[in-house]
Amino acid sequence: MASDTLVKISINDLKPGMYVEKIAEQKGNLQVASRGKVTKRAIVASLKKRGVTAVIVDTSKQFIPEDAPPPEPIEQAVHDIEIPTPESKPEPVRKKVTFDDEVAIANKLHKKGKSIQKRMLSNVAKGLPTDIAVPEEFSKNLVGSIDRNPNALLCLTKIREKDDYLLEHSLNVAILLANFAQYIGLKEEIVQELALSGFLHDIGKIKIPDKILHKPGRLTDQEMNVMRDHVVFGIEALREMDIPERMIRTVGEHHERLDGFGYPEGKRDDEISFYGRMISIVDVYDALTADRVYKAGMPSQKALQILLKDTPDKYDRELVQKFIKCIGIYPVGSLVKLNDETIAMVVKHNEDSPLKPVVKVFYSLKGNHYVAPQDINLAAKTAKVSVEKAVLASDYKIDFNAFFEEKIAI
Ligand SMILES: [Fe+2]
């Protein structure tokens, strides 16, 4: 070992392919005996977690990590992150169908997604192998439904069972991320890849103790530190499933923030991939709007305001703007009160009239009873009603889930 090849570097500069000779600096009392190859990012994350702040690397022992992604041709990389203008969007290949025709299929798919997610989580918890072909096939079907009519699955993201947060959040991130990817014109293969990344992104949470994972209310700093491990646990589980490195990176970056205050690696700016920036926006949006056992989800408009407040510090400005456009002022699946004292669900955006979506009226506040669902295009000249405000089902004690199952998703 020649001493002139030994270099002290910050843990933030340690990358797969380097050889660690010894730990140079570390916080805390935990002794880390780490000498050897850094074969993957998870090792760096693990060292950071143990308080290591600097290491001595031997530059003469650099190597090509086995799990390094093959170098991507520059043209391909540029194409993948290019956001086409609306004019350059490829023509949809799949046949479009109506909301009413798609909603029953989407409902079955949504239920299937929850059961696949449940099985995968159980396998990861028990350390059993998971066949990636199952969630992969599911993600393709999910994108198929979005291609035919995105509004059916988007409505289903609003159907929440309070005890199923983990299952539904993963499914919703898959749906919202695929929809977002399609909205900005990414190619089909990438849309499917992002759907699968969303579906798998929180899989490591199953390794977090229940009392922290299901704690009603805010986590303490110490509990938060434990919770943060879910990303590294997730990466480890995904590596065993042998999925492409680019997807592992997307999943691994869903809690990274542009200002460097995210986790697990505290990456900054360009260190976070384009897809990592996308998933972080979608993940936060769904988490904020979700109903939990201990609190009702916030209205979409408020969640989008919070995202905007943290932009551009934490989130990519251009992507947040596009996401807000994609979600719309009144998101598909959300409820609105109309000025004739009825409650309706938004089922379609009108691009030219964002304040006048197509809605499905289903509840009358005069007498508080359900009415036969009726579609109204609020942008039509013949429409006699308009949106008064966005509302939540909980504001009116409406069991929207049951109604949706019985009357809409038949
Ligand atoms: Fe997460």
Residues whose N, C-alpha, C, O or C-beta is under 5 A from the ligand:
A	BS01	LIG	H201 D202
